[in-house]
């Protein structure tokens, strides 16, 4: 029995690839997050589900764009959603220890990344 071929979503399926160090951000970004467009929800690394930025248990920061891309791709495959209709974007984010919540930096609140 041959292994199933894995599907690779295009590099720009969740917005243009970016390097946090190269962005002129108004706030420091600690990592990459996968945002559901039009919401304040981010993909949680532990549960692989979308949670509000206010959720205490949310662990949304990925160290690399590639790690965020892989997590978004896995979520789409599990949901049986195509990359054309997914509504996800990879965005810079941080965690505010004082507020105890994630902060979107240039999060996408419209329908296109």
Buried (B, 14 or more C-beta within 10 A) or exposed (E): EEEEEEEEBEEEBBBEEBEBEEEEEEEEBBBBBBBBBEBBBBBBBEEEEBBEBEBEEBBBBBEEBEBBBBBBBEBBEEEEEEBEEBBBBBBBBBBEEEEEBBBBBBBBEEEEB
